[in-house]
Amino acid sequence: MKIAVTGKSGQVVTSLLERGAAAGHEVIALGRPEMDLADPASVLRGIKDVMPDVVVSAAAYTAVDRAESESDIAYAVNALGAGAVAEAAKALDVPLVHLSTDYVFDGELERPYCENDTTRPTGVYGASKLAGEQAVMDAYGDNSAVLRVAWVYSPFGSNFVKTMLRLAADKDEISVVADQLGNPTSALDIADGILKVAGNLVADSDPGLRGVFHMTAAGEASWADLAQAIFAASLDLGGPSALVRKITTADYPTPAARPANSRLDCDMIADVHNVALQDWHGALKTVVARLQVVATESLPR
Ligand SMILES: NC(=O)c1ccc[n+]([C@@H]2O[C@H](COP(=O)([O-])OP(=O)(O)OC[C@H]3O[C@@H](n4cnc5c(N)ncnc54)[C@H](OP(=O)(O)O)[C@@H]3O)[C@@H](O)[C@H]2O)c1
């Protein structure tokens, strides 16, 4: 497949470039400065120039806390920009895979969220992403799959795993929130899932393959659980480690409120698309090992 993906250096974009090439696909990353999601004309131009078989919408304004004070730009990118990508895919008559987030939910349920559970974002980022889902479905719902992913980490970009390893290089103990539950998910596995869904959409016009799906790693964790697993994996490889002190959300106030429970039920994507991402523990070890190799290679010789 020839795949146009929005964004140039994001975690999922970079993972899709790697996994797509490994699977024999041509993946073309489109981003700033040539293509800016806040400039719809550049989106249409950029995607049309590529003439892809499928479009993947992976770029977003992802600064959850900063969005509280930058709602204009968050909505311009995540809502209007998402709609512009959908319009471009529609103009080319090719399927769209659009990424969204677990933060469309308020976290009040005590079980994993299903696709048709009520959405009620707790902050601007989640609200702007929800508006993006709606823009995609309004513009091109009959040929789009919206994949809600969560708690993304990878060897690339900025993420919780890299932050924990960086902090552990200097600190013996790190305080981490233990009362928010989610599904930590490797962007490398998200990329594999996107490739599978994209292939299904290209091959088959069945409306049942379109719509909103949850796609996270199997298994759940709190941020503190995840931090402990990061340090255990790192220690095994001779890397930095620290003790995790469990704290509550109330102990660590942030500009944006986070849902206490944003676990996602992924049965539907398993049934419909035959996509089931591996358990996060194994995926995490792969990413920590890759980061460890990078850290070792960058040591002065
Ligand atoms: N990260 C998470 O934990 C998480 C959780 C749930 C859902 N998601 C969703 O998953 C998707 C991928 O996330 P990610 O972690 O890969 O994001 P990321 O690493 O933060 O990367 C975001 C990408 O979007 C690009 N971008 C931002 N504003 C843009 C604009 N105006 N025009 C063009 N490109 C723009 C960035 O480009 P530059 O390099 O130019 O900045 C970057 O390539 C997003 O839809 C996100 O909302 C992420």
The ligand as an SDF file (V2000), in Angstrom:
LIG
                    3D

 48 52  0  0  0  0  0  0  0  0999 V2000
    0.7130   10.3250   23.1940 N   0  0  0  0  0  0  0  0  0  0  0  0
   -0.2970    9.7430   23.8290 C   0  0  0  0  0  0  0  0  0  0  0  0
   -0.1650    9.2870   24.9790 O   0  0  0  0  0  0  0  0  0  0  0  0
   -1.6260    9.5710   23.1470 C   0  0  0  0  0  0  0  0  0  0  0  0
   -2.6930    9.0270   23.8730 C   0  0  0  0  0  0  0  0  0  0  0  0
   -3.9220    8.8750   23.2370 C   0  0  0  0  0  0  0  0  0  0  0  0
   -4.0850    9.2380   21.9280 C   0  0  0  0  0  0  0  0  0  0  0  0
   -3.0310    9.7940   21.2470 N   0  0  0  0  0  0  0  0  0  0  0  0
   -3.2600   10.1880   19.8590 C   0  0  0  0  0  0  0  0  0  0  0  0
   -2.4290    9.3910   19.0310 O   0  0  0  0  0  0  0  0  0  0  0  0
   -1.9820   10.1470   17.9130 C   0  0  0  0  0  0  0  0  0  0  0  0
   -0.4800   10.0790   17.8030 C   0  0  0  0  0  0  0  0  0  0  0  0
    0.0870   10.6030   19.0020 O   0  0  0  0  0  0  0  0  0  0  0  0
    1.6620   10.6690   19.1980 P   0  0  0  0  0  0  0  0  0  0  0  0
    1.9490   10.2640   20.6000 O   0  0  0  0  0  0  0  0  0  0  0  0
    2.3590   10.0000   18.0670 O   0  0  0  0  0  0  0  0  0  0  0  0
    1.8770   12.2490   19.0930 O   0  0  0  0  0  0  0  0  0  0  0  0
    3.2380   13.0780   19.1920 P   0  0  0  0  0  0  0  0  0  0  0  0
    4.4040   12.1780   19.3770 O   0  0  0  0  0  0  0  0  0  0  0  0
    3.0040   14.1800   20.1480 O   0  0  0  0  0  0  0  0  0  0  0  0
    3.3620   13.6890   17.7260 O   0  0  0  0  0  0  0  0  0  0  0  0
    2.4290   14.5880   17.2380 C   0  0  0  0  0  0  0  0  0  0  0  0
    2.7060   14.8280   15.7760 C   0  0  0  0  0  0  0  0  0  0  0  0
    1.7440   15.7620   15.3070 O   0  0  0  0  0  0  0  0  0  0  0  0
    2.4200   16.7380   14.5610 C   0  0  0  0  0  0  0  0  0  0  0  0
    1.7040   18.0050   14.5730 N   0  0  0  0  0  0  0  0  0  0  0  0
    1.2910   18.7170   15.6510 C   0  0  0  0  0  0  0  0  0  0  0  0
    0.6990   19.8440   15.2420 N   0  0  0  0  0  0  0  0  0  0  0  0
    0.7210   19.8270   13.8840 C   0  0  0  0  0  0  0  0  0  0  0  0
    0.2660   20.6980   12.8610 C   0  0  0  0  0  0  0  0  0  0  0  0
   -0.3410   21.8600   13.1720 N   0  0  0  0  0  0  0  0  0  0  0  0
    0.4550   20.3580   11.5800 N   0  0  0  0  0  0  0  0  0  0  0  0
    1.0900   19.2080   11.2500 C   0  0  0  0  0  0  0  0  0  0  0  0
    1.5520   18.3380   12.1570 N   0  0  0  0  0  0  0  0  0  0  0  0
    1.3640   18.6440   13.4490 C   0  0  0  0  0  0  0  0  0  0  0  0
    3.7760   16.8720   15.2270 C   0  0  0  0  0  0  0  0  0  0  0  0
    4.6400   17.4710   14.3330 O   0  0  0  0  0  0  0  0  0  0  0  0
    5.9760   18.2750   14.7710 P   0  0  0  0  0  0  0  0  0  0  0  0
    7.0240   17.2280   14.8220 O   0  0  0  0  0  0  0  0  0  0  0  0
    6.1470   19.2730   13.6830 O   0  0  0  0  0  0  0  0  0  0  0  0
    5.6980   18.9040   16.1160 O   0  0  0  0  0  0  0  0  0  0  0  0
    4.0900   15.4060   15.4830 C   0  0  0  0  0  0  0  0  0  0  0  0
    4.6230   14.8030   14.3220 O   0  0  0  0  0  0  0  0  0  0  0  0
   -2.5750   11.5410   18.0980 C   0  0  0  0  0  0  0  0  0  0  0  0
   -3.7760   11.6320   17.3820 O   0  0  0  0  0  0  0  0  0  0  0  0
   -2.8640   11.6220   19.5760 C   0  0  0  0  0  0  0  0  0  0  0  0
   -3.9170   12.5320   19.8500 O   0  0  0  0  0  0  0  0  0  0  0  0
   -1.8110    9.9530   21.8260 C   0  0  0  0  0  0  0  0  0  0  0  0
  1  2  1  0
  2  3  2  0
  2  4  1  0
  4  5  1  0
  4 48  2  0
  5  6  2  0
  6  7  1  0
  7  8  2  0
  8  9  1  0
  8 48  1  0
  9 10  1  0
  9 46  1  0
 10 11  1  0
 11 12  1  0
 11 44  1  0
 12 13  1  0
 13 14  1  0
 14 15  2  0
 14 16  1  0
 14 17  1  0
 17 18  1  0
 18 19  2  0
 18 20  1  0
 18 21  1  0
 21 22  1  0
 22 23  1  0
 23 24  1  0
 23 42  1  0
 24 25  1  0
 25 26  1  0
 25 36  1  0
 26 27  1  0
 26 35  1  0
 27 28  2  0
 28 29  1  0
 29 30  1  0
 29 35  2  0
 30 31  1  0
 30 32  2  0
 32 33  1  0
 33 34  2  0
 34 35  1  0
 36 37  1  0
 36 42  1  0
 37 38  1  0
 38 39  2  0
 38 40  1  0
 38 41  1  0
 42 43  1  0
 44 45  1  0
 44 46  1  0
 46 47  1  0
M  CHG  2   8   1  16  -1
M  END
$$$$
